[in-house]
Amino acid sequence: MKNIISKLALAFLFISMVSCGETSSEEKTEENAEQHSEDENHIELTNEQLKNTNIEIGKAEMRSLGSEISVNGMIDVPPQGNISINIPYGGFLKYTEMLPGTKVKKGQLLAVVENPMFIDIQQKYLETLAEGEYLKTDFERQEILYKEEVSSAKVFQQAKSEYSTNKAQINAMEAKLQLIGVNLKSLKAGKVSSAVNIYSPVTGQVREVFSNIGKFVGPEDIIMDVTDAKDLHVELTVYESDITKVKTGQKIRFSVANEPENWKEAEVYLIGSGVRDDRSITVHGHLLKEYEDLWPGMFVNARIETGTSDSYTLPENAVVRFNAKNYIFISKGTKQEDGVEKHNFEMLEVKTGSSEAGVIQINPVGQELDFKKVSIVLKDANTLLATAKNSDDGGGHGH
């Protein structure tokens, strides 16, 4: 019986020893894993290694950034900003160098149109003008004679009527001549021409050209369309769920497809009053300045600023992304190890908020952090990320 008890006790002691060994091994493995995880988030660089990077260290800045909604739209121009160029009485297109997209200044020559009828109008004007000199002299003479009771009232009234009629004809013909672009000063000097110049009424760009040299264009025909650069605006599509956030005067940032990182600015000035079948509303934005690289019809990505809040911000390049999370690197100073100076960095998870003009809102995750005191890697943070997560170097140290 004693032998049996001894054997059982010995067996129990052996099992207990094995169990304790397994538990100790598991705890050690977990501890090593935690230590390895912590090491991955700590990076050390020597002075030589640091010189081979573009790392810059600085502080987070407290800034006021806006809450935004992302929308799409296009560059458009209102009816009053798209000007059709034509010529009263018509004529043959004698000259133009305009092509779609040509930029023009107000008063710049667009085209020259020729029509023999222009000569007849100018000739009649000069004849009427010359007749007016005689009628004016006769009227003034008859007025003196009438006042001295030498001439009758009937003769005076006749002279006055003819002179007034002539003045009205001259005014009407001058309006016609100005309408077709005749220079009255040159005409009065005797310069008669069958061709007239057409000048741009605005600063902008040629949108379309509808005629060619030698072609006859009637009074109703359009020679070309010119877009007024000042009337370009962004026309955005905002869906019903966001429309209550949009107000006139809010800031708009937008970019075109060929330059997605080049943000331009506009301002909400008109919000549509009707919801379309796709549950969207049109929002119009005025450009805050003229942009020479914008064309009507261009597709745009835009952000409408719907509010503002103060928070700490960093350059967008200071925030790196790993495993669907955002991180920054904190500078932990330097230390001496085996006579070598090493720079220490800690990888810290953050939550990001709104971004604007290359900066982004940040908040730490799971811990308190005084952004007034800590030094942060502002540039080339991806180099530290690659060092921290490079499995070939056996951990997070840049040895």
Secondary structure by P-SEA (a helix, b strand, c coil): caaaaaaaaaaaaaaaaaaaaaaaaaaaaaaaaaaaaaaaabbbbcaaaaaaccbbbbbbbbbbbbbcccbbbbbbbccccbbbbbbcccccccccccccccccccccccbbbbbaaaaaaaaaaaaaaaaaaaaaaaaaaaaaaaaaccccaaaaaaaaaaaaaaaaaaaaaaaaaaaacccaaaaaacccccbbbbbbcccccccccccccccccccccccccccccccbbbbbbbcccccccccccbbbbbcccccccbbbbbbbcccccccccccbbbbbbbbccccccccccccbbbbbbcbbbbbbbcccccccccccbbbbbbbcbbbbcccbbbbbbbbbbbccccccccbbbbbbcccccccccccccccaaaaaaaaaacccccccccc
